[in-house]
Each structure stands twice: as C-alpha cells, then as structure tokens.
Amino acid sequence: MTRRIVLRGAYALLGEEFEFDAEPLDVLVEGDRIASLGAAGTVTDEEEVIDVGGLLLAPGLVNSHLHSHEHFMKGRTENLPLELWMHQMRGAAAVPMTPRQTYLRTLVGAIEALRSGTTTVVDDLILGASIDRENLEAVFQAYEDAGIRALVGFAMANRPVVDNFPFVEEVFPKSLLAQLRAMPRPTEADYLGLCAELARSRHPQSSRVGVLVSASAPQRCTEEFLAACRRLADDHALPVITHVQETRLQVVTGGLFYGCPMVEYLDRIGFLAPNTSLIHAVWLNPREIEALARTGATAQHNPWSNLTLGSGVQPVRELLEAGVNVSLGSDGTCSTVTANMLTVLGSAASLSKIRGGDYSRWLSAREALTIATQGGANALGFAGKLGVLKPGALADLVGYRLDTVAFLPLNDPVRQLVYAERGAGVDFSMVSGRVMMRGGKLLGIDEPRILAEIAAEHARLVEQLDLAVAAVSPMLRVMDEIYRRCLAVAIPHDTYPARLP
C-alpha cells in the first residue's frame, strides 16, 4: 500500500510562479508524489501527520553542476584563472582514495547540499586513470545514504589534457609534452560501456541515484567521441552535460581548433538537443544563443564559480529572451570553496545587475529561483516533475523557518529566500516523498560522527594532496604563457562582453 503523509500547517510557494498564500495549508504526499494541497486541517485520510507549522515550504533547489572529487580540496586555491587552477585540482584528484575515503568525500558535499536547500545534485565525477568500481559504488552509496537525488556523470574525454589548449607544440618542452600525453586514462569503450550498463540499473527516471552522460568538453573529445556520447544518450534517453566556453581562452581555442566558437561547432556536428546542458556558457554570441534556442539545449549558469575564477558573467537576460532554458549550478568546491546553492542563487540574481544600466533587464529574485528549480528540472528531463510544488510533482521540497532573521519581518518570501537565506533556516527536507531532515537534523546519517570521520580521513591525506599540488608547478609556468598568448588573440566582435574592461 502506498504510504500517505500529511505535512500540516506550513506556508508554501506554490506552482510555477511561487505563489504565496498567507494562510497555512496541508500537503498530502502519496508515495513519492504530491497528491493534493488544501487548507490546514482539512486533509484527514493519512497514515502520518508531520507538523510543519511555522515553516515556508519551497521546491528543493537543483544543483545542476558540482564535482565531488574536489571536496577534499576545498579552500586550497584562490585568484587563479580556470586554465591554471584546473591543473592544481587535477593533480590532487589523482591521489589514491580508499572506497571509504571516497564515500566520505562524496558525503560531505551531499550534507552541504541538504543543509542549503538542495534536493537534487548533478555530480560530474573524474574517475582518474582507470575505472575503480569499488570507489564508484562508494559514490553511489553516499548519495543513497544521504537521501538526496543525484545524477552522476564521469567527465568522459578521449584527448590528453595537455592537448585541450592551443600553442602547446610551441610552448611546452618536448619531454613534458610526451610525458603528459602518455598519462593513462580509461578508454572510450570503458567509458561508454560503463554508462550503458548503469543506464539500465540506475536510470534517473527510475532510480533516485542515477547516471547521465558527461562529455567533459568539446576540446577534450574528438568529434567521433562526441558523436558516440550523443548516440549513447539518445539510445538510453539520458541527459547530457558538457563544459563549454567558460572562459575567453576557450573561445580562442574554438576558433583555432574548429574555425568557430565551440557552441557553433557543437551545433554544426549535431550535438545540441533537448536535455543537453552546456555548463557555464559564459562567452556567447547571438548566433550561439539562437542555436541553443532552436535545438532546445540548456545554458547552465554557474555565477559563483565564474566569479571566483574570474571567468565572466553569462548573458542570462539575452538567453531568457531568446527562449533558452537556463539552469543553475555551484561547480566544484576547490574553486568555489562552497557548494551552498543558496549562495549561488543570491549571486545569480545580484550579478545580473552589473551587465548594464537598464534596470528593467536585471534578473529578479523570482527568475533566479525559477532557473534554480524548474530550469534544472527541464534540463535533466524532469519538466513538471521537479522544481515545483503542485499535485503530481515529485515530493522534493524544503521547509525554511520563518522565525529567523532572513524572514523577519516578512514582506516578500521569494526575495528574502533568494537574497537573505543562506541555510540557517533550513529545518525540513523531503526527497522523493521520504523525510531526510526534520527539526534541522539529518535522518539518514549520523552527521556528527560522519563529520568527525571526514576530518580525520582528510588529515591522513593532506601530505599526499600537498605533494600532488606541488608536482604540477612546471605545468603552471607553461600554462601561464599559453594564457597570456590567448589574451592577445581576437575573438568574434559580437561576443557578449563577459568581463568588465
């Protein structure tokens, strides 16, 4: 028999427009779905009643992009552009982990997600030199135990990292170039076979912890491999993610590699489609925005990450006006220090205001909340099922205390959620109809014990992490020259300016 739970006496942000009614209501949850909404005290046919009086119920946030392999690198870097920063992170990501360490590393991010109003995460996981099935199962188990909804991809690439950049033949010492090209990595068949296998056992439409297809970035994959990733996703009806034009240097790279910016290249080869997210998509021109709108692909906005790495500001208003779906993500904690989606949410609304003096085009709090919920749902194949409180939707929701400073005095709950709440008021969380947090306490895990174990295991790894970061210093010196060369290369004149001059 389907379990029936009534959430009694809460206030709520309802429907696609986050309508707020000052009268408390009851939410009836049957199984994993919201069955009905009614005035408080009117729903009586239930197995369990949970008193959520004094809380504001809202759809759980969808963090459409993070990297759990970065969680043990939190706070280690600052003031480096992406192309230099990424090598420090990648070196440390190669430090061997036991399955238990991988489990804990994943779990610390899931805890932060739940404590900052997130009920769905997309984890773009670097697998390393080979596929370690025990460690991969540890990632899945961490998300299962935390109780969060997760879609895991594997940052698939078939080109050596060093060949993702222009000018390497001119700049890199030959011996270092040969060494970097010889580094081991999973084969194309390994990657595609793993995804196909897991699509059958962990499809996101039938499994709360599922998989998707991650083609790491166009410049990291051959055209043939991108086509294979596209076919894999289409054959199994899986979402697709790929990093595209996060930085100006990547626009330069597209011009040198493909004769056009990368979004135009992806459109040319038929990669763009619905349920396909272009992560970052910061440096765009009007033709690329039109291509996204025409193909139904998503532009995935990571404002906090793009700020911390100095990558620039996405033209969100232009994307929305063109009819492009926009989602929201935190990115990895090695660059951003936090995966708190409430911080990302507030920065999305605030950052749009530096793009020009026409205040009618600034992003509103309600628009920011829409891309953080419904935008993510649309991108991942859950349109109308996630990111909204209405009958028939999945019961993925969060309850915020209204007696905290963020909401007192209460004038506009959406604006106060977006601009003021950062997690202190998160009191209740439900994912797929299961209560994951109640009274501010996580129910699926022993949080104090887990956090103590995370600190202890990280302490055991610090020396190895330090050595791994130090080992990439020769690479950074050469990458600095490539970075500066690319600054001198012109990009299409109609690219929307993503940085202040």
Helices and strands as residue ranges (DSSP letters): E 4-14, E 19-20, E 25-30, E 33-39, E 48-51, E 55-59, E 61-66, G 68-73, H 82-93, H 99-115, E 118-124, H 133-146, E 149-153, G 161-164, H 168-171, H 174-181, H 188-201, E 209-211, E 213-214, G 218-220, H 223-236, E 240-244, H 248-258, H 262-268, E 276-280, H 286-295, E 298-301, H 303-308, H 316-321, E 325-328, H 333-336, H 341-351, G 352-354, G 359-361, H 365-370, I 371-375, H 376-379, E 397-401, G 405-407, H 413-419, E 426-431, E 434-438, E 441-442, H 447-470, H 473-487
